[in-house]
Amino acid sequence: MIRVLLADDQPLIRAGFKALLELTDDITVVGEAGDGAQAVELARRLLPDVALLDVRMPLLDGIQATRRIGADPELNGVRVVILTNYALDEYVFAALRAGASGFLLKDIEPSDLLQSVRVAARGEALLSPSVTRRLIEEYVSTPPRPAPVPGSERLTGREREIVSLVGRGMSNEEIAAHLVISEATAKTHVSRSMTKLRVRDRAQLVVFAYESGLVVPGGRG
């Protein structure tokens, strides 16, 4: 059973999401919050598998709440997914930096919502290659380049190459085809890279690829 925490300051939206999620046999809503501070408190108390957080909430917004959840070692198993009204909301990349596993549009189709919760619960990132590329274009290339982030020295040459391809928005299947290796081998390299870099999921690996300089916005990486 996948345990979900819902956080949105609009009760009607929470009720709608809850009704959809509980139509299935494998998902249950264990808690609801009307602001970010309450969401963090409930995450600590309930330890949900997935926390769906609205990006704009009182007291603490979704990004601040995500940052607090991500910083708490006891909440390492909680996957945060940000809810937004816009495909490229101004807060999306900040949410990924804060530790979110991805984001969903509030007008998502019901079947896609259920599948997305399952994906997040498995520890996978809710970022398709096309969405990753758009995020990179809009939110990484526009701000000034941040200072290089340490950590890439822990990677082998092949792992650095793999991480740069993840940062460019490639799936494991695309990486395998690009490097002429098996998809299982590509997946293993991705998993090892995440372990060495101590990142939660693929979304965090994308952030690392850009902030470390392994991939340069607008360049080939």
C-alpha positions in Angstrom: 0.0 0.0 0.0 1.4 3.4 -1.0 0.8 6.0 1.7 0.3 9.5 0.5 0.3 12.9 2.3 -1.6 15.7 0.5 -0.8 19.4 1.2 -2.8 22.2 -0.4 -4.3 25.3 1.1 -7.5 24.8 -1.0 -9.8 22.1 0.6 -11.6 21.4 -2.6 -8.4 20.5 -4.4 -7.4 18.3 -1.6 -10.7 16.6 -1.6 -10.5 16.0 -5.4 -7.1 14.5 -5.3 -8.0 12.3 -2.3 -11.1 11.0 -4.0 -9.0 10.1 -7.1 -6.2 8.5 -5.2 -8.5 6.3 -3.0 -10.3 4.8 -6.0 -7.4 2.3 -6.2 -6.5 -0.6 -4.0 -2.8 0.2 -3.7 -2.9 3.9 -2.7 -4.2 5.5 0.5 -4.2 9.1 1.8 -2.9 9.0 5.3 -2.9 12.8 6.0 -3.9 16.2 4.7 -2.3 19.6 5.4 -3.5 23.1 4.6 -0.1 24.7 4.8 3.6 23.8 4.5 4.4 23.8 8.2 1.6 21.3 8.9 2.8 19.2 5.9 6.3 18.9 7.4 4.9 18.0 10.8 2.6 15.3 9.3 5.5 14.0 7.2 7.5 13.5 10.4 4.6 11.9 12.3 3.1 9.7 9.5 6.2 8.9 7.4 4.3 8.7 4.1 5.8 7.1 1.0 4.9 10.2 -1.2 4.1 13.8 -0.2 2.2 15.8 -2.8 2.8 19.4 -1.9 1.3 22.5 -3.5 4.1 24.9 -4.5 2.2 27.9 -3.1 1.0 27.5 0.5 0.9 29.8 3.6 3.4 29.6 6.5 5.8 27.5 4.5 5.5 27.2 0.7 6.1 23.9 -1.1 9.8 24.5 -1.7 10.5 25.4 2.0 8.6 22.4 3.1 10.5 20.2 0.6 13.8 21.6 1.9 12.9 20.7 5.5 11.7 17.2 4.6 14.8 16.6 2.5 17.1 17.8 5.3 15.6 15.4 7.9 17.5 12.0 7.8 14.4 10.3 9.3 12.4 11.3 6.3 14.8 10.0 3.7 12.2 7.6 2.4 9.6 10.3 1.8 9.4 11.2 -1.9 8.2 14.8 -2.4 6.2 15.7 -5.6 5.4 19.4 -6.2 1.9 20.3 -7.4 1.8 23.3 -9.8 -0.6 25.0 -12.1 1.9 25.6 -14.9 4.1 23.3 -16.9 7.1 25.5 -16.3 6.2 27.2 -13.0 8.9 29.6 -11.8 9.4 27.5 -8.7 10.0 24.1 -10.4 13.7 24.1 -10.6 14.1 25.5 -7.1 11.9 22.6 -5.9 14.2 20.1 -7.5 17.2 21.8 -5.9 15.4 21.6 -2.6 15.0 17.8 -3.0 11.7 17.2 -4.8 11.5 14.1 -7.0 9.5 15.9 -9.6 6.3 17.8 -10.2 2.8 17.4 -11.5 0.3 19.7 -13.1 -2.9 20.1 -11.1 -5.0 19.4 -14.3 -3.3 16.0 -14.7 -5.5 13.2 -16.0 -6.7 10.9 -13.2 -4.9 7.8 -14.6 -1.7 9.8 -15.0 -1.9 11.0 -11.4 -2.2 7.4 -10.1 0.7 6.2 -12.2 2.8 9.2 -11.2 2.3 8.4 -7.5 3.4 4.9 -8.1 6.5 6.0 -10.0 7.4 8.4 -7.2 6.9 5.7 -4.6 9.4 3.5 -6.4 12.0 6.2 -6.0 11.9 7.3 -9.7 11.9 10.9 -10.9 8.7 12.4 -12.4 10.6 14.1 -15.2 10.2 12.8 -18.7 13.2 13.6 -21.0 11.1 16.3 -22.8 10.2 18.0 -19.5 13.8 17.8 -18.4 15.0 19.5 -21.5 12.4 22.3 -21.1 13.3 22.8 -17.5 17.0 23.0 -18.4 16.3 25.5 -21.1 14.0 27.7 -19.0 15.5 27.5 -15.5 19.1 26.5 -15.8 20.4 28.5 -18.7 18.7 31.8 -17.6 20.3 32.4 -14.1 24.0 33.1 -13.8 26.1 30.0 -13.5 26.4 28.8 -10.0 29.7 27.9 -8.5 30.8 24.3 -9.3 29.6 21.7 -6.9 32.1 19.2 -5.5 31.4 15.6 -6.0 32.1 14.7 -9.6 35.7 13.6 -8.7 34.1 10.5 -7.0 32.8 9.3 -10.4 34.6 7.2 -12.9 35.0 8.5 -16.5 32.1 6.4 -17.7 29.9 7.5 -14.7 30.7 11.2 -15.5 29.6 10.5 -19.1 26.4 8.8 -17.9 25.5 11.6 -15.5 26.0 14.2 -18.2 23.6 12.3 -20.5 21.1 12.1 -17.7 21.5 15.8 -17.3 20.8 16.3 -21.0 17.4 14.6 -20.5 18.2 11.1 -21.8 16.4 8.0 -20.5 18.3 4.8 -19.7 17.1 3.4 -23.0 18.4 6.4 -24.9 21.7 6.3 -23.0 22.2 2.7 -23.8 21.6 3.3 -27.5 23.9 6.4 -27.5 26.8 4.5 -25.8 26.1 1.1 -27.4 25.6 -0.7 -24.1 22.7 -2.6 -22.6 19.9 -0.8 -20.9 20.7 -2.8 -17.7 24.3 -1.6 -17.8 23.1 2.0 -18.2 20.8 1.6 -15.3 23.6 0.2 -13.1 25.8 3.2 -13.9 23.0 5.6 -13.1 22.4 3.8 -9.8 26.0 3.8 -8.8 26.4 7.4 -9.7 23.4 8.3 -7.4 24.9 6.3 -4.6 28.3 7.9 -4.9 26.8 11.4 -5.1 24.3 10.7 -2.3 21.4 11.9 -4.3 17.9 10.6 -3.9 16.8 10.0 -7.5 17.2 10.9 -11.1 15.8 14.4 -10.7 18.6 15.2 -8.2 21.1 13.7 -10.7 19.9 16.2 -13.3 20.4 19.1 -10.9 23.9 17.8 -10.0 24.9 17.5 -13.7 24.3 21.2 -14.2 25.4 22.6 -11.0 28.6 20.7 -11.0 29.5 21.8 -14.5 29.3 18.3 -16.1 26.7 19.8 -18.5 26.8 23.4 -19.6 23.4 25.0 -20.5 23.3 25.6 -24.2 26.3 23.4 -24.8 26.8 19.7 -25.6 27.9 18.7 -22.0 
